[in-house]
Amino acid sequence: MKHQNPYTGKLVVSIAVFALVFVLVSISTAFAEGFAISKKIPIPGQGSWDYLAVDEGARRLYVSHGTRVEVIDVDSGAIIGQIENTPGVHGIAIAAELGRGFVSNGQSSTVTIFDLKTLKTIAEVPVGKKPDAIIYDPATSRVFVFNGDSNSATAIQAADGKVAGTVDLGGGPEFAVADASGYVYDNVEDASEVLKINARSLKVEQRWPTTPCASPSSLAMDRPNRRLFIGCRSKVMAVMNADTGKVIATLPIGDHVDATAFDPNSKLVFNSNGEGTITVIHQDSPDKYSVVENVKTLPKAKTMALDPKTHRLFLSTAEAGQFEVLVVSQ
């Protein structure tokens, strides 16, 4: 009979424990390194600002700015163009496979369709009053623009610019996300609800309360795990099951949140707050979360976009009258 060395099993266990501790320490060290402002990109001219959008494939950053959209090379930070005549611009949506971009114009109640290569305007589409958030749904090839003063969403066929229909939201919409499977989710801020919208039938299928998260204003999604991350003006972020509407967890965040982003690679959720911070939250598991840090940025830097390739964050603000884009990275 072959006898086993009694120390061999102990050695294997010790090595396994050491490896696990090493991994946990490495993760903790990565978090401890923290995020900070690594660069500031000055933008000429005056004017208000709202959403930013990253076209990961084309390596472009679109920045709303008064009556135009600034187009920046994501990697170099150089301004490479503008999309003009977008009065009261709020948001930008990208349909990369169609070579088209879409801009919501709050003052003219229109959506500008532009060519992604030339940045030239293709068409202007009338929508509801004061269009604000705008997203592209790849499952239906439709653009959804959320009209703040009409309490509605307008669905536009991205390929030809024709209006497919209007969705009555029953309240004031804020940001939205598409799950890429045929559903769009939208915050109704004044009702503290999240709506589940069928992107094909253009019907609201579910209305879910975000309690105890009040006044939801920002939204992001972990699509594989079907989790919604809802930033609320009550200084909490709620995690919601996108299929049942159940609020799984709430975590403290900064004041006046306006954008939330999820990085599936690092499992980090970012909430940018108007007080001048980014609250970083780690997804320990689909149902468990922990606050990692609160990154100092600048006052009013509350809109944000994530570059999935480099894991950098981009935020708009003005400092001493100078409009600029902040680059935040580890």
C-alpha positions in Angstrom: 0.0 0.0 0.0 1.3 3.4 -1.0 1.5 5.9 1.9 0.9 9.6 1.3 3.2 12.1 3.0 0.9 13.8 5.6 2.6 17.2 4.9 1.8 17.1 1.2 -1.9 17.9 1.8 -1.0 20.7 4.2 1.4 22.1 1.7 -1.3 22.2 -1.1 -3.7 23.9 1.3 -1.1 26.4 2.4 -0.3 27.3 -1.2 -4.0 27.6 -2.1 -4.6 29.9 0.9 -1.5 32.0 0.0 -2.7 32.3 -3.6 -6.2 33.5 -2.4 -4.7 36.0 0.0 -2.4 37.3 -2.8 -5.3 37.8 -5.1 -7.3 39.6 -2.4 -4.4 41.8 -1.5 -3.8 42.6 -5.1 -7.4 43.6 -5.6 -7.3 45.7 -2.4 -4.1 47.4 -3.5 -5.6 48.2 -6.9 -8.5 49.9 -5.2 -6.2 51.6 -2.7 -4.3 53.3 -5.6 -7.5 55.3 -6.2 -8.7 57.5 -9.1 -7.7 61.1 -9.6 -7.8 63.8 -12.2 -5.0 63.0 -14.6 -5.7 65.6 -17.3 -7.8 68.7 -18.2 -8.8 69.4 -21.8 -9.7 73.1 -22.2 -12.6 73.8 -24.6 -12.8 77.3 -26.3 -16.0 79.3 -25.9 -18.7 79.8 -23.4 -21.9 78.0 -22.8 -23.7 75.3 -20.7 -23.0 71.6 -21.0 -24.8 68.3 -20.3 -24.0 64.7 -21.5 -20.9 63.2 -22.9 -20.6 60.1 -25.0 -17.7 57.8 -26.0 -17.6 56.1 -29.4 -15.2 53.3 -28.3 -14.5 52.0 -31.8 -13.8 55.3 -33.5 -11.9 56.6 -30.4 -14.0 59.8 -30.2 -15.5 61.7 -27.3 -18.7 63.8 -28.0 -19.2 66.6 -25.5 -22.4 68.8 -25.4 -21.5 72.5 -25.3 -24.2 75.2 -25.6 -25.3 75.2 -29.2 -22.8 72.6 -30.6 -21.1 69.3 -29.9 -17.4 69.2 -29.5 -15.7 66.1 -30.9 -12.4 65.1 -29.2 -9.9 62.4 -30.0 -10.2 60.2 -26.9 -6.6 59.1 -26.8 -4.8 62.4 -27.6 -7.3 64.9 -26.2 -7.2 67.0 -29.4 -10.4 68.7 -30.6 -11.0 67.3 -34.1 -14.3 68.9 -35.0 -17.8 70.2 -34.0 -21.4 69.4 -34.8 -22.9 72.8 -35.2 -26.5 74.2 -34.8 -27.6 72.0 -31.9 -29.4 74.6 -29.8 -29.7 73.7 -26.1 -27.9 70.4 -26.8 -28.3 67.7 -24.1 -27.3 64.2 -25.2 -25.5 62.3 -28.0 -26.3 58.7 -29.1 -24.1 56.6 -31.4 -25.3 54.0 -33.9 -21.8 52.9 -35.0 -23.0 50.1 -37.4 -25.1 52.6 -39.3 -22.5 55.4 -39.4 -24.9 57.8 -37.7 -25.0 59.9 -34.6 -28.0 61.6 -32.9 -28.1 64.8 -30.8 -31.1 66.0 -28.7 -31.7 69.7 -29.0 -33.6 71.0 -26.0 -34.4 74.5 -27.3 -35.6 73.5 -30.8 -37.3 70.3 -29.7 -35.5 68.4 -32.5 -33.0 65.6 -32.9 -30.0 66.2 -35.2 -28.9 63.2 -37.2 -25.2 63.5 -38.3 -22.7 61.4 -40.3 -20.1 59.9 -37.9 -17.3 60.3 -40.5 -17.9 63.8 -41.7 -19.8 65.2 -38.7 -22.2 66.8 -41.3 -25.9 67.0 -40.5 -28.1 64.5 -42.4 -31.5 65.5 -41.1 -33.5 67.3 -38.3 -36.3 65.3 -36.7 -39.1 67.0 -34.7 -39.7 65.3 -31.4 -41.5 66.2 -28.1 -40.8 69.3 -26.0 -37.4 69.8 -24.5 -35.7 66.5 -25.5 -33.0 65.5 -23.1 -31.5 62.0 -22.6 -31.1 60.0 -25.8 -29.9 56.4 -26.3 -29.5 53.9 -29.2 -31.1 50.5 -28.9 -29.2 48.0 -31.1 -31.9 45.3 -30.7 -34.4 47.4 -32.6 -32.1 49.9 -34.4 -34.1 52.6 -32.8 -33.1 55.8 -31.1 -35.1 56.8 -28.0 -35.1 60.4 -27.0 -36.8 61.4 -23.7 -38.8 64.6 -23.8 -38.6 66.5 -20.4 -41.5 68.8 -21.0 -43.8 66.3 -22.8 -43.3 63.4 -20.3 -42.8 61.2 -23.3 -40.2 59.3 -25.3 -39.9 59.5 -29.1 -38.7 56.4 -31.0 -36.8 57.2 -34.2 -35.8 54.6 -36.8 -32.0 55.1 -36.9 -31.6 54.0 -40.5 -34.0 56.4 -42.1 -34.8 59.0 -39.4 -38.5 58.3 -39.4 -40.5 58.5 -36.2 -41.7 55.0 -35.2 -43.9 56.2 -32.4 -44.2 58.0 -29.0 -44.3 56.5 -25.5 -46.4 58.2 -22.8 -44.2 58.0 -19.7 -46.6 59.5 -17.2 -43.9 61.6 -15.5 -40.7 63.5 -16.0 -38.0 61.3 -17.6 -34.4 61.3 -16.8 -31.6 59.0 -18.1 -32.3 55.7 -19.8 -30.5 52.5 -20.8 -31.1 49.7 -23.4 -30.5 46.1 -22.4 -29.8 45.2 -26.1 -32.5 42.5 -25.9 -35.5 44.7 -26.8 -36.2 46.6 -23.6 -35.4 50.1 -22.6 -35.3 51.3 -18.9 -35.9 54.9 -17.9 -35.9 56.9 -14.6 -39.1 58.9 -13.9 -37.6 61.3 -11.4 -40.7 63.0 -10.0 -42.4 59.7 -9.4 -39.3 57.8 -8.1 -39.9 55.0 -10.5 -38.1 53.0 -13.2 -40.0 52.1 -16.3 -39.5 49.0 -18.3 -40.4 49.8 -21.9 -40.9 47.3 -24.8 -38.7 48.8 -27.5 -40.6 47.0 -30.2 -44.2 47.6 -29.2 -43.4 51.0 -27.6 -45.5 50.1 -24.5 -44.6 50.6 -20.9 -44.7 47.1 -19.4 -43.7 47.7 -15.8 -43.4 50.6 -13.4 -41.2 49.8 -10.4 -40.7 52.1 -7.4 -37.1 52.8 -6.5 -37.8 53.2 -2.7 -35.8 54.0 -0.6 -33.9 55.7 -3.5 -35.8 58.9 -4.2 -35.6 61.2 -7.3 -33.7 58.8 -9.6 -31.6 60.8 -12.1 -28.9 58.5 -13.5 -28.8 55.0 -14.8 -26.4 52.3 -15.9 -26.7 48.5 -16.4 -24.8 45.3 -16.0 -26.4 43.5 -18.9 -25.1 39.9 -18.4 -26.3 39.9 -14.7 -29.4 41.9 -15.4 -28.7 44.6 -12.8 -29.7 48.3 -13.0 -27.6 50.9 -11.1 -29.8 53.9 -10.3 -28.3 57.1 -9.0 -30.7 59.1 -6.8 -30.7 62.7 -5.6 -31.4 61.3 -2.1 -27.7 60.6 -2.0 -28.0 56.8 -2.6 -27.4 54.4 -5.5 -29.9 51.6 -5.8 -29.2 48.2 -7.4 -32.3 46.8 -9.0 -33.1 43.4 -10.7 -33.9 44.3 -14.3 -36.4 41.4 -14.6 -38.3 41.7 -11.3 -37.9 45.3 -10.3 -36.7 44.3 -6.8 -34.3 46.7 -5.2 -31.4 44.5 -4.0 -29.2 47.0 -2.3 -28.7 50.8 -1.7 -25.4 52.4 -1.0 -24.4 56.0 0.0 -23.1 58.3 -2.7 -22.4 62.1 -3.0 -24.8 64.9 -3.5 -26.6 65.8 -6.8 -25.7 62.7 -8.8 -26.3 63.1 -12.5 -24.4 60.2 -14.2 -23.7 56.6 -13.4 -21.4 54.3 -15.4 -20.5 50.6 -15.0 -17.1 49.1 -16.0 -17.7 45.3 -16.5 -14.0 44.6 -16.6 -13.2 46.1 -13.2 -16.7 45.5 -11.8 -16.7 49.1 -10.7 -19.8 51.4 -10.7 -19.1 55.2 -10.9 -21.5 57.9 -9.7 -20.5 61.5 -10.6 -21.9 64.1 -8.2 -22.4 67.8 -8.7 -20.8 68.5 -5.3 -17.5 67.6 -7.0 -17.0 63.9 -6.3 -17.2 60.5 -7.9 -18.5 57.7 -5.7 -16.8 54.5 -6.7 -18.6 51.2 -5.8 -17.4 47.7 -6.3 -19.6 44.8 -7.5 -18.5 42.0 -5.1 -21.2 39.8 -6.6 -24.4 40.6 -8.6 -26.2 41.0 -5.2 -23.4 42.4 -3.0 -21.7 45.8 -3.3 -19.2 47.9 -1.3 -18.2 51.6 -1.5 -14.5 51.9 -2.5 -13.8 55.6 -2.4 -15.0 59.1 -3.1 -12.8 60.8 -5.7 -12.5 64.5 -5.6 -13.2 66.3 -8.9 -14.5 69.8 -9.3 -17.8 71.4 -8.4 -20.6 70.9 -11.1 -18.7 68.1 -12.7 -21.8 65.9 -12.7 -22.0 64.5 -16.2 -19.7 61.7 -17.2 -18.8 59.1 -19.8 -16.6 56.0 -19.5 -14.1 54.7 -22.1 -14.4 50.9 -21.8 -11.0 50.4 -23.5 -8.8 52.5 -21.2 -11.2 52.6 -18.2 -10.9 56.4 -18.0 -13.7 58.7 -17.1 -14.5 62.0 -18.8 -16.5 64.8 -17.0 -17.5 68.3 -18.1 -17.3 71.4 -16.0 -16.1 75.0 -15.9 -13.3 76.3 -13.8 -12.8 80.1 -13.5 -15.0 80.6 -16.5 -13.0 78.1 -18.6 -15.1 75.2 -20.0 -13.1 72.0 -19.8 -13.2 68.2 -19.8 -11.7 66.4 -16.9 -10.0 63.1 -17.5 -10.1 60.8 -14.4 -8.0 57.6 -14.2 -6.1 55.3 -11.8 
